[in-house]
Structures are given as structure tokens and as C-alpha cells.
Amino acid sequence: MKKTVKSRAVAKVDAKRRVAFAGMFCLMICVFFLSACGGRSAAPSRPEVRPRPPAEKKLANLGFTIQAGAFSRVENAARLTDALRLQGLDAYYFVSSSGLFKVRFGNFSTKTAARQRAEALRMAGVIVEFYIVSPEEYASARRTTLGDDYLRDQLIKTAKEFIGVPYLWGGTTPENGFDCSGLVMAVYQLNGLALPRTSRDQFEAGMPVDRDRMQKGDLVFFANGKNDPISHVGIYIGNSRFIHAPGRGKTIRIDLLSSRFYTNRYMGSRTYL
């Protein structure tokens, strides 16, 4: 009987000890989690790493430019373009609304600076009469109020005015002549956008755009050889068509981007608006 009572007493003590141990264990678990929530013992969470979107690229607006010449023959405009290039100026010619070929060049921050350069060129016998084109005369100046679609339409309108014009950008030699990128530069600058001179610089200056998401006025680039990944450029006008200067002895024209020849040489598209 005494042994039974004693056994029951021991069992009660063991039960109390187990309860106490369990309570202490639970308390320790709570303390651990509370300290973790407090931020002292828990390791800091790793912030989510998100790739940065590509920086948006936009062309600067042109400042004041100089216009000179009024020629009935494109060869004369090409010769003046050559002479100005020898002066270190990115000049280009275009067909005016009167049907005469005129030449524009330069990008000056003030009208005074443009006029001084024009007067110096006149004194040197490079040009005769000239006109200073102000920034507000360009289509890009109306972009804020009329929107990007308006400017894109103006780019295409300007590009189409070159169709049929002989490829004489630099006159007589390939070394001195404008290539296809000269046409593209002329179209953009006639609308007040400072597009760079070479096709490679033009490629780098724009934002990549998928072929099936191109809009009018975007540029399409091609490779004509392995050593030069970007060697040709045209202006997209919609419906898989683009305007470009195909080469010497040919006139500026429209071609199909979907043709086998250009599909095999296509290197990408860029947008600037």
C-alpha cells in the first residue's frame, strides 16, 4: 500500500516537471520569434533586384541653321554640299516647295553665331546669299501641341519629297559623298531633329523597337558586309515599306522590308520619338 502511494506521488512530481519543462520550452520559442520580429537576431531580408529599364533616348532639337543656294540642277547643290563639308560642316541639300534645290548646314545655339559663320563663308566665296533658319520654323517646334503623330507624318512627307532625286549626295567621289545616312539625316534635320551623321551613330542614338511594333518615321538598319555590321539605313513609312538611297547611279526610292534581299540583311530598328 505504501509503495502504491509512493508511486503515485512520484508520478505526480514527474507530471509537474514535464508540464514545467513544456511551458519553459514554449516560452523559449516565443522569445526566439519575438526577438526575430524585433530585428536583432533575424538576418535582414534581401531586397528584390529588378532590372533597370533602358534609359530613354531622345534627339535634341536643332538650333539655328544656315540655308544657302537655290539651284535648278541637283549637281550644283551637290557641289555646294561638298564645299561646305570641306569646311567641316554636315551639309545636305533638299528640294524646296519651289522645285529648286537648296542647301542647309550647321547647328548654332544663337542666331548671332549662325550669322557670323554665314558671313565668314560668304567672305570666303563659299556661299553667296543665305538665310538663317530659326528653331521655331521646324515641325519639331509644334510637337508639344500637335503630338508625335504629327511629327511622324511630317518626317514621311519630307522623305517622300526626295523620291526620284538622284543619289549625288557628295558630288563626284565616294570619299566626299554622302551615303544613305545623309538622306536620313537630312529628313530628320529638315524637321528640326539633330540626328547624327553616320548610320552607326544613328543606330546608337535611338531606342530599339521590335520589327512588328515599328511606326512611321522609325529607322531600319541593314548590314551589307561582315566587317561592318551597320552599313545601310532607311526610313520606315508603314506597310513593310521604307525610303532609302540605294546606291550611286540610282535614285532615292521605296523598297519592301519584307523582300528576301532586305530581310536577310536586316539588323534592327530604332525609334527617336
Backbone hydrogen bonds, N-H to C=O, Kabsch-Sander energy under -0.5 kcal/mol:
donor,donor_aa,acceptor,acceptor_aa,energy
5,V,1,M,-2.2
6,K,2,K,-2.5
7,S,3,K,-2.4
8,R,4,T,-2.2
9,A,5,V,-2.1
10,V,6,K,-2.4
11,A,7,S,-2.3
12,K,8,R,-2.2
13,V,9,A,-2.2
14,D,10,V,-2.7
15,A,11,A,-2.4
16,K,12,K,-2.4
17,R,13,V,-2.4
18,R,14,D,-2.4
19,V,15,A,-2.4
20,A,16,K,-2.6
21,F,17,R,-2.8
22,A,18,R,-2.7
23,G,19,V,-2.4
24,M,20,A,-2.4
25,F,21,F,-2.5
26,C,22,A,-2.4
27,L,23,G,-2.2
28,M,24,M,-2.3
29,I,25,F,-2.1
30,C,26,C,-2.3
31,V,27,L,-2.6
32,F,28,M,-2.2
33,F,29,I,-2.3
34,L,30,C,-2.6
35,S,31,V,-2.5
36,A,32,F,-2.0
37,C,33,F,-2.4
38,G,34,L,-1.8
39,G,35,S,-0.6
39,G,36,A,-1.1
40,R,35,S,-1.2
41,S,35,S,-0.9
50,R,48,E,-0.7
59,L,272,Y,-0.8
62,L,192,G,-2.4
64,F,108,F,-3.2
65,T,133,V,-1.9
66,I,105,F,-2.7
67,Q,131,Y,-2.9
68,A,103,V,-2.9
69,G,129,E,-0.7
71,F,101,F,-2.8
76,N,73,R,-0.8
77,A,73,R,-1.1
78,A,74,V,-2.3
79,R,75,E,-1.9
80,L,76,N,-2.0
81,T,77,A,-2.2
82,D,78,A,-2.3
83,A,79,R,-2.3
84,L,80,L,-2.2
85,R,81,T,-2.0
86,L,82,D,-1.8
87,Q,84,L,-0.9
88,G,85,R,-1.9
89,L,84,L,-1.8
91,A,89,L,-1.6
92,Y,104,R,-2.0
94,F,102,K,-2.2
96,S,94,F,-0.6
96,S,100,L,-2.9
99,G,96,S,-1.8
101,F,71,F,-3.5
102,K,94,F,-2.4
102,K,100,L,-0.5
103,V,68,A,-2.6
104,R,92,Y,-2.5
105,F,66,I,-1.9
108,F,64,F,-2.9
114,A,110,T,-1.7
115,R,111,K,-2.5
116,Q,112,T,-2.4
117,R,113,A,-1.9
118,A,114,A,-2.3
119,E,115,R,-2.7
120,A,116,Q,-1.9
121,L,117,R,-2.1
122,R,118,A,-2.1
123,M,119,E,-2.5
124,A,120,A,-1.6
125,G,122,R,-1.3
126,V,121,L,-2.4
127,I,121,L,-0.9
128,V,129,E,-0.5
131,Y,67,Q,-2.3
133,V,65,T,-3.0
133,V,131,Y,-0.6
134,S,132,I,-0.5
137,E,134,S,-1.8
138,Y,135,P,-1.5
140,S,191,N,-1.7
141,A,138,Y,-1.1
142,R,139,A,-1.6
143,R,140,S,-1.1
146,L,142,R,-2.6
147,G,143,R,-2.4
151,L,147,G,-1.3
152,R,148,D,-2.8
153,D,149,D,-2.3
154,Q,150,Y,-1.9
155,L,151,L,-2.1
156,I,152,R,-2.1
157,K,153,D,-2.4
158,T,154,Q,-2.5
159,A,155,L,-2.4
160,K,156,I,-2.4
161,E,157,K,-1.0
161,E,158,T,-0.5
162,F,159,A,-1.5
163,I,160,K,-1.1
164,G,252,I,-2.8
165,V,162,F,-2.4
167,Y,250,K,-1.5
168,L,166,P,-1.8
171,G,168,L,-1.5
172,T,170,G,-0.8
176,N,173,T,-0.5
177,G,173,T,-0.8
182,G,179,D,-1.8
183,L,179,D,-0.8
183,L,180,C,-0.6
184,V,180,C,-1.5
185,M,181,S,-2.7
186,A,182,G,-2.2
187,V,183,L,-2.3
188,Y,184,V,-2.2
189,Q,185,M,-2.9
190,L,186,A,-2.4
191,N,187,V,-0.5
191,N,188,Y,-0.9
192,G,189,Q,-1.7
193,L,188,Y,-2.4
194,A,60,A,-2.9
195,L,193,L,-2.1
202,Q,198,T,-2.3
203,F,199,S,-2.2
204,E,200,R,-1.9
205,A,201,D,-1.7
206,G,202,Q,-0.8
206,G,203,F,-0.5
207,M,271,T,-2.7
209,V,269,S,-1.3
213,R,210,D,-1.8
214,M,211,R,-0.9
217,G,236,Y,-3.0
218,D,215,Q,-2.2
219,L,270,R,-2.5
220,V,234,G,-2.2
221,F,268,G,-2.7
222,F,232,H,-2.5
223,A,265,R,-2.2
225,G,228,D,-0.7
228,D,225,G,-0.5
231,S,222,F,-2.7
231,S,229,P,-0.5
232,H,222,F,-1.5
234,G,220,V,-2.2
235,I,243,I,-2.7
236,Y,218,D,-2.9
236,Y,234,G,-0.6
237,I,241,R,-2.5
238,G,241,R,-0.7
241,R,238,G,-1.2
242,F,255,D,-2.2
243,I,235,I,-2.5
244,H,253,R,-2.2
249,G,167,Y,-0.5
250,K,247,G,-1.6
252,I,165,V,-2.1
253,R,244,H,-2.1
255,D,242,F,-2.5
257,L,240,S,-3.2
257,L,255,D,-0.5
258,S,240,S,-0.7
259,S,256,L,-1.2
263,T,259,S,-2.7
264,N,260,R,-2.1
265,R,261,F,-0.5
266,Y,262,Y,-0.9
266,Y,263,T,-0.6
267,M,221,F,-3.1
268,G,221,F,-0.9
270,R,219,L,-2.2
271,T,207,M,-2.4
